[in-house]
Amino acid sequence: MGPTDGNLAKETLMDTCIYFIKKSRVTVWGLTPSQRVKKVLGDSVHYIENLDELPGNARVVIFRGDFLFEDRLVKAFLNMADTFLYVKRFGKKTFVAANVSAKDAREAVRILEGKENRLFLDRFKVHSPKTISSGFHKHLRKFEPPFVLPVSKRKKRELEDKLFDWSYKGVTDLVTKWWWPRPAKEVVRACVKLGIRPNHVTSVGMVLVIIAAYLFYQGYLGLGLLAAWLMTFLDTVDGKLARVTVTSSRFGHYFDHIIDLVHPPFWYLLWGLGIENSGQYLLDYPSVPIYYAIFIGYIVGRLAEGFFQWFIEGFGIFCWKPIDSVFRLITARRNPCLIILMISYLMGRPDYGLVAVAFWTVLTSAFLTVRLLMAFFAKLRGKKIVSWLSETERHGPRDGLLHRWFVKK
């Protein structure tokens, strides 16, 4: 099975050319299928407009430009020499991509155009999307089989919906998973039409982080919550916008993740200070131990997540077992903690919210630490640590609540 993530093999790309046939002008999230492939692969390969430009010793990867290819497939297929990719349409095989040598390029084009040559195909490996790329997506923390879909004006909206759903993380908090998808999709659609880029959205989010922090500190807790919730919504929008338009960048990735990583405990601290400074609410317990509990608990939890991914296995701890994925829905990250603070504010006792956030942060971190130790000792005993989502690929999706929540068939 070919690689699905990470950098493409440099030795494979040096003499690789990309050629498109049957180009479609229909755009999906602002990109034609061929434009999307180009953005996924970047400048590490050569693009040719005519097979006469093809060097004699080169390899050529030919894509049908009237099909939408999932990003993992594009990257994986580049490393699969002497291979044809097909999809089933109307019960028959339709060949949509080929990775061949220069001397076989013209006959490969004929195959992709529907002129079947069985003797020629017998010399090559023939794969479907599912046999090329794994359904378990580590980065997006979900199981979803790779796809190749025909593009047409009639199906434009359907394709955009499919690509947006694909861009969404499977294992995440309950707010991101169930509250934000529909409004986020419409905002992403507006951003694409207006030419707004992911980093623009992230920058607005950073401003809202500061505004929410200031409002919390001044004791304007209700307004601070509004700013905070808007920031969390935009945090969903920028990632989806980046993925559907293939405009991710190293700077944008770190910019977004550093903001997400740093600000939550400071919000809780400033929430508490706002309660103390404003004099509007009671705070009838020592606050300093609460702040220590929040910061230490938050750091320990994040370290547990990081150690699992860095030293135990390459996927996130929340993808290990079903209990971990379910726990991620309510783990003491920003969104579940904001729910706690909002409820306490509506009750008129925001100080209770601060205590609850501290308690839940410590409890969450204790759970993650136990899970990390369990994985560590299991690995010491020689047990292979695998995600239950990757196991789904072998055994097939099952009916049940967990699979409805985390598995796309």
N, C-alpha and C positions, 0 to 999 in steps of 0.2 A: 504493500500500500504506500502511495507516495506521500511526501511531506505535506503538511497542511498549513503550517505557520512558520514564522521566522524568516530569516534572510534566504534568498534564493541562492543556490550554489553558483559561485562566481565562475567556476570552470565551465559550467553548462551555459552560462549566459554570454560568454565572450564571443562565441561564434553563432549565436542564435538570432534569427530574424523573425519578426512577427508580420503576418500578412492576413488581411481581412477580405472575405468575399461576402457578397449579398448584404452590403451595408444598409442598415436601416437609419432613417432620419428621425424616427420616433425617440423622444427623450424620456428617460425615467429618472426623476429627481434632477433634471437639468442636464443629463448626460445621455448621449446615444450609447448603445452597447459597446461599440468599438472605442469610443472615448473613455468609457469606464474601464475597459481592459487596459488601455494605455495608462490611466492614472494608477491602477493597481500595480502595474509592472514598473512604471516610472521610466527613467532614462538608462536602466541597466541593460536594455536590449535594443536592437536596431529595428526600426519600422520601415517596411518597404511598401511602395504603392504598385509595383509591378514585379512579377517573378523574374524578369530579365535583369533586375538589380541584384539578384541573389548570387552571392559568391559560390563557386563550385564546391568548396569544402564546408559550407555552412549547413546548419540545421535550420529548418523553418517550422514555426508553429503557426498553423492556419486556423483561424477562428471564423465561424459564420457570424457576420455582423448583424444578423437579424435575430439573435438569441441573447438573452441576459444570463451571464455566467456569474455564479457566486464567487466571491473573491478567493476563497480557499482553493477552489478548483483551478482557477487561472494560475495561481502560484504552483500548485502541485503538478499540473499538467506540463508546465515548462520543463520539468525534470524527468519526464517520462518519454524517453526516445522510442521511436518506432511504434507509436501508439495512436489508435483512433478512439475518439470519444463519441458515444451515441446516446440518444434519449429515445424513449418509446413514445411514438405519436400514432394515434389511431391503430394501435396494436402492432406497429411496425417500427423497425429501427431507423432512426434518422440520424445520420452522422453530422456532428456539429463542430468537431475540431480534430486536427491531426498534427502530430509531431513527427516529422519525417526528414530525411536528408534532402539536399537540393535536387538530386537526380530524380527523386520520387514526387517532387512537389506538384507538378502539373497533373499527374494521375490522381494525386490526393485531392486536388481541387475538384476534379471530375466526380470523385466519390462524394465529396461534401455537397456537390450540386445535385446529387441524387442519381448519378449514373453508376450503378453498382458494378463492380468488377471483383467477383469472388476470388479468382486466382491471385489478383493483386493483394486483396485483403488478407489472404491466408498467410502472407509473410509478416503480418503485423499483429501486435496485441490489440485486443478490442475491449474497451472498458465502458461501463456506465458510470455516472457520477458517484454512486454509492461505493463502487469498488476502487475509486481513486482517492477519495478524501474521507476522513473519519467524520462521523456525525457529531462526535463530542467536540465542542468548541471551547477550549480552555479559557481563552481570553473573555469570551462572552458568557462563560459559565452556564452552558446549557447543552442539551442534545437536540440537534436539528439536522436532518440529512441535507447534504449539499444539493443544489438545484441548478438546472439549466432550463430556461423558460423561453418560449417563442415570444417575440415582441410584435405588437400591433397597436394601432391607435385605439382600437376598441378596448384593449386590455391594459391601456396605460395606467389607469387608476388602480386596477387590481395588482399590477406589477409594483407600483409604488407602495401599496399597502404591504405586499409580500416582502419587499426589500426593507421597509421600515420595521416590520415585525422581526425580520432576521437580525437587524441591527441592535435589537433590544436584549439586554442581559436576561438570562433565565433565572439565575439565583441572585436575588437582590432583596431589598426591604419591601414591606407590604405597600408603602406609598408609591414607590417607583414602579412596582410591579402592577398595581391595580388602579391607582388613582391617576397617574400621569399619562399613560399611553395615548389616549384619544386626544386630549388637548395638545399634547406635545407634538403629535403628528401634524396637526393643523398649523401650529407655530413653525415647525420645520418646513412645511410646504410654503408658508409665507416668506420665510427666510430665503428659500431657494429662489422664489420669484423676485425678491428685492435685492438679491445678490449679497445678503448678509452672511459672513463667514463664521465658522465656529469660534475663532478667537475673539471676534467681536462680542459674541454671546457670553463667552467666558469672562471677558473684561467687565461687562455689565454685572455679571454675577459677583465678581470681586468687589465692585463698588457696593453692591447690596450687602455683601458680608460686612463691610465697614459700617454701612448705614445701620444695619441690624445691631451690630455691636454697640454703636453709639447710643441708639435708642434704648437698648437694654440697660446700659450704664446710667442713663439719665432717668430711668424708671418708667419710660414709655413702653411698657411691656407689650401691650396690644399691637401698637404700631411696629414694634420690633419683630413680633411674630409674623406680621404681614410681610415685612421685608425679607425675613428669613425664609418663609414659605415660597416667596417668589424666587429667591435665590436657588432653592432646592429644585424648583421647577425648571429654571434655566440650566441648571446643572444636568438635568436629563436631556434638555433640548440640544445643548452643544455637542454632546457625545453622539447622539443620533444624527445630527446634521453632518458631523464629520464623517460618519460611516456611510451614510447614503450618498454623499457627494464625493467620497474618497478624498477628503481634504485634511486628513489627519497629518500632523507634523510632530516631530520630536519635541519642539518647543511647546506646541499646544498640549501635547500629552502631559508633559511635566508641569506646565503652567496650571492645568486643570487639576491634576492629582495633588500637587503641593497645596493648593488652596483647600481642596477637600480634606486633606490629611491634617492640616494645622488648625483650622478655625474652630471646630466644634467645642473643644473644652474651654476655649476662651469665651465663647458665647455663654456657656453655663456659668463661668466665673462672673462675667459682666451682668448676667441675669441676677445673680446673688448680690453683687455690689449695688445694682440698681434698686433692689429691694431694701437694702440697708440705707442707701443714700437718700432715697426719695421720701422715706418715712410714711409711705402710703400703706404699707403692708407690715404685718408682724413677721418677725424673724426671731422666734423664741428658743433658739439653740445656737451653740457656737458654730460659726460658719467656716472657720479655717480648716477643721478636720474634714468637712464636707468637700472643700476645694481640693485638698490633698487626695481624698478618695477618688474624686473625679479624674484628676490629672494622672495619678498613678495607675488607676484602673484602665483609663483610656490607653495609656502607653503600653501597659502590659498586654492588653488585648490586641493592639496593633502589632506588637512584636511577636505574639503567638501566631498571628496570621502570616506574618512575614517569614518566620522561621520554618513554618510548615512548607511554604512554597519554595523557599530557598534550599532547605536542607533535607526535607522529607520527600517531597514530590513536587513536580512542576506545576500542578494545578492548585487552586485555592482550597483552603481547609473546608470551606462551606460546600465543596463539591464531593467530599469524601464519602459520606454516608447520607441516607435520606434525612436522618435526624439533624445533621449539620445544615442541610439545605433549608429545612423547615425553620431551624433556629435563626437562620440569616434573616428571615422575614421580620423578626422582632428583636434582633441583636441591638445592643445599645450603641448604635450608630446615630448619626445626626437626625434622620427622619423619625424613627421611633421615639427618640428623646424629645423631639419637638412636639410630638403628639402628647407626651407626658406633660410638658410645660404648658401646652395649650389647654389641656383639661384642667390643670391646676389653676391657671389664670382665669378660666371661665367659672371655676368654683370660688374665686376670690381668695385663694390661698396659694399664691405662686411659690411660697416658701416650701410647701409640701412637694411641689414639682421638683425643686432643687434637691431635696432629700431623696425623692424617688429616682431621679436621674443618677445620683451618686450610688444608691443601692443597686440599681439595675446595671450600671457600668461595672461595678465590682463583681456582681454575680455573673455577668456575661464574660468578663475576663477570666474568672475562675473556671467557668465551663470550657472556654477556649484553651486554657492552660492544661486542663485535664485531657482534653481531646488531643492536644499536641503531644503530651506524654504518652498517651495510649498509642499514637501513631509511631512515636520514637521507639518504644519497647517492642511494638509489633515488627518494626523494620529490623531491630536488633535480632529478633528471633528468625529472621529470614523471610518474613511474610511480605509479599508484594503489596504495596499500597496502591490501590486503583480507585478511581472514581466510580460511584454507582451509575453515573451517567454514561460512562464509557462501557460499562457492563450492559447497559441497555442496548448497545449496538449488537452485542453478541446474542442476547436472549430475545431482543425485540421489545418494543414498547408494550406495556400492559395497560389494561383498564384499571382505573383507580384514581383517587384524588391526587396522589403524589405525581403520577405521570401526567395528569391533566395540568398540573401547576408548572412542571419543570421540563416536560418532554414534548417536542414537536414531532409529529409523525410525518 
